[in-house]
Amino acid sequence: MDRWSYIQMKDVTVAYDGHPVLWFANAYFQGGRMTAIVGPNGAGKSTLLQAMLHMKQPIKGSVEYTFDGEDFPYKQVKNRIAYVPQKASVDWDFPTTVFDVVLMGRYGHLGIGKRPSKMDKDIAYEQLDKVGMSPYANRQISQLSGGQRQRVFLARALCEQADAIILDEPLAGVDKKTEQILMRLLKEEAANGKIVIAVHHDLNTVSDYFDEVVFLNREVITQGPVEEAFTQDNIDATYRNDANATATHQGKIPNTNPSVNEVYSNDFNH
């Protein structure tokens, strides 16, 4: 896929019961780049993703989709965008196997009434192998650990062979091995020109994993390359000015003021 691919949000405002929860959001997500969305609890991070995916309809603003230099309406690109939701939003008791979940990623490529072909099944097994879950192919998803479940959902997203991958807190509650597997595979997708967007809760690893960062607290505070935008001033502007934000993580991160070593991170369910 050509790198002239992006998703752009322009003045997007979303309201629940008449109360805006996302205000005039402007953000740009480029192909070939890993973008983190960070912000405190209740900042509208999931809402921003849902507006991008037309799961929530903005009361103002628009979302533009450009792939390989060509603009498309959402209905023409929805099968080119893969989505990995928060683990808490999934019914893990649904009686289905790991393989069947991953194979669901092929459904958007099938014609009406058609069954998955051998090629579709081969692709599903290939993605399962990539995430190290082939031995669990016939296991019920209810029997998996949190990290294993997240690997399965990434495999399903990779199975879609989409041009954009959007993930809502993919690293929340996973073990270090799973974290490394997920980020390595996502980096490979970005290196192939894909748009990769993730809500991320650990500020200490933003510089390790991402190329771009969007600071969000009901509105986009700022956005840019990590080496430029990921500063203590921007962290403070995003977290400290929110009365609901809580300091839950202490650590040291790259910043423009070495005397400041208190950082804030969203370690909550969003």
PESULRA-V613275 format. One record per pair of residues at least 4 apart in sequence whose ideal C-beta (glycine too) atoms are under 6 Angstrom apart, sorted by the first residue. I is the first residue (numbers start at 1). GAP is how many residues later the second one is. D is the distance in whole Angstrom. If there is no record, write none. Layout:
# PESULRA-V613275
I:GAP:D, I:GAP:D
This chain:
# PESULRA-V613275
1:4:6, 1:162:6, 1:192:4, 2:66:4, 3:28:5, 3:29:4, 3:190:5, 4:65:4, 5:26:3, 5:62:5, 6:23:6, 6:24:5, 6:60:5, 7:22:5, 7:58:6, 8:20:5, 8:56:5, 9:16:5, 9:18:5, 9:54:5, 10:16:6, 10:51:5, 10:52:5, 11:13:5, 11:50:4, 12:13:4, 12:39:5, 12:46:5, 12:49:4, 13:7:6, 13:10:6, 13:11:6, 13:45:6, 13:46:5, 13:47:4, 13:48:6, 14:7:6, 14:8:4, 14:33:5, 14:37:5, 14:42:5, 14:44:5, 15:4:6, 15:5:5, 15:44:5, 16:5:6, 21:23:5, 21:26:6, 22:22:4, 22:25:5, 22:26:6, 23:195:5, 23:196:4, 24:195:6, 25:195:5, 26:194:6, 27:187:5, 27:193:5, 27:196:6, 29:6:5, 29:166:5, 29:168:5, 31:162:5, 31:164:5, 32:158:6, 32:161:5, 33:178:4, 33:179:5, 34:156:5, 34:162:5, 34:176:5, 34:177:5, 35:162:5, 35:177:4, 36:162:6, 36:164:4, 36:170:5, 36:174:4, 36:177:5, 37:8:5, 37:162:5, 37:177:5, 37:179:6, 38:162:6, 39:4:3, 39:6:6, 39:177:4, 39:178:5, 39:199:6, 40:199:5, 40:202:5, 40:205:4, 40:226:6, 41:225:6, 41:227:4, 42:202:6, 43:173:5, 43:174:5, 44:4:6, 44:174:5, 45:154:5, 45:171:6, 45:225:6, 46:122:6, 46:224:6, 49:117:6, 49:119:6, 50:5:4, 50:6:4, 51:5:5, 51:7:5, 52:11:6, 53:30:6, 54:20:5, 65:7:5, 65:12:5, 66:5:5, 67:96:5, 72:4:4, 72:5:5, 74:4:6, 79:29:4, 80:82:5, 80:83:4, 81:81:6, 81:83:5, 82:75:4, 82:78:4, 82:80:4, 82:83:5, 83:83:5, 84:69:5, 84:73:5, 84:83:4, 84:86:6, 85:4:5, 85:83:5, 86:82:5, 86:83:5, 92:49:6, 92:50:5, 93:49:5, 96:4:5, 96:5:6, 97:41:5, 98:38:5, 98:39:5, 98:41:5, 98:54:5, 99:38:4, 101:40:6, 101:51:6, 101:55:6, 102:22:5, 102:25:6, 102:26:6, 102:53:5, 102:54:5, 102:57:5, 103:13:6, 103:21:4, 104:52:6, 105:51:4, 105:54:3, 105:55:4, 106:10:5, 106:14:4, 106:53:6, 110:4:5, 116:4:4, 116:5:6, 123:36:6, 124:35:5, 127:28:4, 127:31:4, 127:32:5, 128:5:5, 128:6:5, 128:9:6, 128:27:5, 129:5:5, 131:20:4, 131:23:6, 131:24:5, 131:50:6, 133:18:5, 133:19:6, 139:4:5, 144:4:4, 144:5:5, 146:27:5, 147:27:4, 147:28:5, 147:31:4, 150:24:5, 151:27:6, 154:28:6, 157:8:5, 164:31:4, 165:24:6, 165:31:5, 166:31:5, 167:31:4, 168:31:5, 169:30:5, 169:32:6, 170:12:6, 170:28:6, 171:8:5, 172:29:6, 174:4:4, 174:5:5, 183:26:5, 186:10:5, 189:5:4, 189:7:6, 190:4:6, 190:6:5, 201:65:5, 201:66:6, 202:63:6, 203:50:6, 203:60:5, 203:62:5, 204:47:5, 204:49:6, 205:4:5, 206:4:5, 206:7:6, 206:24:6, 207:19:6, 207:47:6, 210:16:6, 212:13:6, 213:13:5, 213:16:5, 213:17:5, 214:9:5, 215:6:4, 215:7:5, 215:19:5, 215:23:4, 216:4:6, 217:4:6, 217:21:5, 217:25:6, 221:16:5, 221:17:5, 222:7:6, 222:12:5, 224:4:5, 224:5:3, 226:4:5, 229:5:6, 231:24:6, 231:25:5, 232:23:3, 232:25:5, 232:28:5, 235:4:6, 236:4:5, 239:6:5, 239:25:4, 247:17:5, 248:19:5, 249:16:4, 249:18:6, 251:12:6, 252:9:5, 253:10:5, 255:5:6
